[in-house]
Amino acid sequence: MHITVAPSLTAPLNLATPDLLLHGWGVDELRNGFFLMCVRPARQSELPLVELPLHPSKTHRTVLFPPARAIAVIDILVEPLSENSVRFAFQLSQKIPQFLPRWAVQTILHQGMANIFASMQKAALAMATNPKSDHAQLASSPEYRPTAEWLRSKFERFLQQQKVAT
């Protein structure tokens, strides 16, 4: 399964404006109890049919560090535990300038991950409460129906197996 390119995630900080633009794929191993997502930097040369957002140096100004696009490699292991619980682990590889102190790296990573999860939570809540939200409209569109049914069948089958096992 291929994951389409998400809009770039720009996390404006007081010191810098890092940007993260990714694409990836998933490995369906729910029959064994997990799902793996692998995301890599999105490059225009690899996605000729997609118009990628401008580099943050073209759209943002910062005081201390120049705007940059992170070149991150992220792998996320998702293990559904119940209908409303999931455990996951992730691995992140990102080249970091040697001159940055560890506390700055930790702050940027923590804020970046918090922004990603906050965006995911906001989209999920909007889908649940507003049928006119962008994501809810996409999920209910005829074009998305085969994907939604495929995903639903995977998770429903997995959740049924979990109920039988307990």
N, C-alpha and C positions, 0 to 999 in steps of 0.2 A: 504494500500500500504506500502510495506517495503522498506526502503532506505538501500542500501548496505553500507558496511563499506568503508569510504573514507580513503585515505592514511593519516597517522598521520600528523597533522599540527605542525611543530616545528618552534617556533618563537625565534631564537637566540637573546638575549639581551646582553648587556654588563655584567649584573649582574647574569643572570640565563638563562637556556634553558628550558622553559616550553613546554610541548608537549601535544597535544589534540587529542585523538583517539575516534571517536564517531560512533554510529550506531543509526538508528531511524526509524520512520515511519511517514506517513502523513495521515491526515484526510481530505478527499475531501468534502468540503462544499461550492463549488463554486456556487451551485444553490442559496445559501444564501449570496454569495458575499465574501467568504474567503476560505483560505486553511491554515490548521494548520500543522506544522511540529514539531515533538517531537524527540529530540535526547538525547541519554544517553551515558554514558561511555561504550566503547566496551570492553568486557571481553572474553578471550579465551574460558572459560568454557561455555559461552552462544553462541559461534560461532564456533563450532567444525570443520566446513568445510572451514573455512577461516584462513589463516596464518596471524596473526597480526604482525605489525612491532615490532622490538625490543624496549624495554624501552629506553628512551633517555640516561639513565646513562650508557648504553652499547655502545652508539655511539657518545656522546658529552662530552666535558669537559668544565667546567665553573670555574670562579675564586672565586666568593663570595658564591653563593647558589648552591647546588647540582642539577643536571638535574632532572626534575620531570615530571610525567604524571598527568595532571590536571584531576580531577574527577568532571566534569561539567555536569550539567543538564540544557539543553537549550530548550525553547519552542519558536517557531517563528510563528507569525500570519501574513499571507500574504493576502493583499486585492488588487487585480488588479483594477486599476482605468480606464485604457485605453489600447490601443495596446502597448504603450511605457511608461507607468507609473504604478507604484505600491507603495502602502503604506504598511509598515510592522512595527510590534512591536515585541520585543523579551524580554524574561525573562531569566536571567542566575543565576544559583545557584552554588556556588563553595566554598568549605571550604577554608578559607584563614588563614595562621598562624597569631596569635595575635601580634607577634612582628613586622610584616611588617607595615610600616607607610602607611597611606591612599594614599599619593601621589604615592607610589610605586605600590600599588594595581591598582590605576587608570591608571598609565602608562602601566602596563602589560596588563590590560583589553583593553585599547584603542589600543595598538599596536597589540594585538591578534585579535581583531575584524577587525582592518584595514587590517591585513594580510589575514584574511578569505575573506573579500570583494574584496581585490586586486586579490587574487587567483581566485575568481569567475569571476571577470571582465576579467582577462587575459584569462581564459578558454573560456568565451563567445566570446571575440574578436577573439581568435584563431579559434573557430568554424566558425565564420562569414567570416573570411578572408582566412583560410587555410583548404581546405577540407581534407588534410592529417594529421591534428592535431589528437591527441589521442581521444579527446572527439568527434570530427566530425566523425571520423571513427567508433567509437562506436555507435553514434546516427544514422549512415547510415547503420549499419550492419543488416543483416536479423534477427539476434537474438533479436535485440532491437526494430525492427519495431512494434511489438504489443504494446510495452510500449510507443513508440513515438506517435503512432496513438491514443492511449487512452488519453495521455496527451494533444495532439493537439485538440482532440474532446472536451475535458473539457474546455480548454481555448477559443477555437473558439466559442463554444456555449455560454460561459459566456460573451465574448466580443460582440457577436451579441445581447444578451439580454440588454447589457449596451447601445448599439446604439439605440435600439428600445425605451428604457426608456427615452432617452434624446431628 
